[in-house]
Amino acid sequence: MRIPIDPHTLERAEVRGTSKEEIQEVIETGIPVAAKRDRLSKAKVFDFGQIWNNKFYNQKRVQAIYTIEQDTIITITVYVFYGEWK
């Protein structure tokens, strides 16, 4: 299935601290999570080990929101949360 990343999603990714490659990985291998308005969502935790907004975080959780149209996954947006998950 094709996964072109929408320009809006890429803009949000840059501001929130993730990349096109991480978004694709989340959609391909992430864990499904609930989404609103008949949309789909997956999330995945990545090792981070860096400073974000003047605070050190061990991990980040990337969550992609998307729909499927025919044989293409259409990204809507991406959220990034910083912290630690087990």
Secondary structure by P-SEA (a helix, b strand, c coil): cbbbbcaaaaaaaaaacccaaaaaaaaabbbbbbbcccccbbbbbbbcccccccccccbbbbbbbbcccccbbbbcbbbbbbcccc
